[in-house]
Amino acid sequence: MTHAVQRICILGAESTGKTTLAQALSSHFACPWVPEYLREFCQNQGRTPQRDEQAQIMQMQADGEDSAAAQAGQTQRDFVFCDTAPLMTAIYSEFIFADTSLLPAARALHTHYALTLLLAPDIDWVADGLQRDGAHVRAPVHQRIHDELTAQALPFALIEGAGDLRLAAALQAVAQLVRC
């Protein structure tokens, strides 16, 4: 028998601590986390994706999340923490390539999350290989994510602060989800 697993998505513009927070939440709750597929793609290809590769990246992220949720359900875990989401791929595809074609599918996939933790761009920007466009991209991307979550009436919590404050805010948001 499978246990009901809640997916919690961690979104934010680049260099907002998504991976760090996903790992910390995973450790705190002893639940799995799904790494960002884009990072793997860039490492394997030695480059950032082209416009025609965005749909595959989005699908690979979704597939990884489905697999982790299935495994978590079999092992009686409560959560799966997702380091980004297909919606992030669609937003970046819109931002970088002016391509909105991925948004409908990404919106549908985003309904799988019980909660989205939206990370504020209030920590220092750090270069991280091929994936980083620069600190100037963070504010407009953050606003775009916020606008999308709001327009779709998706449950989200804004997570601010650095280090332990960021983790504490995320833990509080997850605790509120559990109490609902």
C-alpha angles and dihedrals in degrees: 000000000000124000120227108256125198117214116217116195124208112206133174143128117280119301096016096123101261096146094043091050094045090053093046093050091046090053094045094051097032088234131129126265128205115225122225108271092207090067090055091047093052092047093048096043098036090227144063118271125269123233093263091054096056096087091054091049090050091050094047090053090051092046091052090052093048091051094048092047091051092050092045090052091054092051096046096247118157101213146027114203113211119206096216127331143234087268089065091055090050093049092049090046088055093044098046104028102023086237116144096170094103096054099086093053092042091051091052092049092049091065087074091074121090089202140003120213106208110202116215117228090239099119127078117285112241125192111241112182123270098346099068122095096175142272091280090069096058101077097049093043092048090051091049092052091047091049092049095049091047095046091050092045090232119165110255142153125210109232117203138171134056132275115334092008091058092048092047091052091050092048090051091051091050091047090054089052091053092050093053 
